């Protein structure tokens, strides 16, 4: 449970940075460059997703796949990201076109929804949950060795 809480905290930090990248790129493409908001949303999403993949697999999740199977990990991550992009595009369209919500405000609502989807789907499909027990076992063993060394002195 402690590892899950730490994972979610790390996910929130990485997600926060990814979201910042996403918002900045959308803002620049839509507000500064005058692109269509759906095109700007797609470009921003792709750039943020590349960063998010690197950071997620480096700092959050323990891959289920060995180095020789990394292509499976990337395929799953990209597939989930494409689903996330589709959800983002649909929800952005609904908020902006149907409900008349401003683009950047819509992005806030959409980001919250897609963030939950991303964490749950990546946790299920990419994270090696069995590593939780092995991490706990290693930590327990380290404490036991320290205690044994302390008593030997």
VENCORRA-V573636 format. One line per field, one symbol per residue. phi: phi as a letter, one per 30 degrees, with the letter a starting at -180 (. if undefined). psi: psi as a letter, one per 40 degrees, with the letter a starting at -180 (. if undefined). burial: + if it has 16 or more other ideal C-beta (glycine too) atoms within 10 Angstrom, else -. A space follows every 10 residues. Layout:
phi->???
psi->???
burial->???
This chain:
phi->.ddddddddd dddddddddd eeddddeddd ddcidedddd dddddddddd dddeddddcc ccddcdedce ddedddeddd ddddddeddd ddddddddci deeddedddd eeddddeddd ddddccdddd dedddddddd dddddddddd ddd
psi->dddddddddd dddddddddd dddddddddd ddefiidddd dddddddddd ddddddeded ihieiideed dddddddddd dddddddddd ddddddddef iidddddddd dddddddddd ddddedhgde dddddddddd dddddddddd de.
burial->--+---+--- +--++--++- +++-+++-++ ----+-++-+ +++++-+++- -++-+++--+ +++++----- --+--++--+ +--++--+-- ++--++---- +-+--++--+ +--++--++- +++--++--- -+-------- ---------- ---
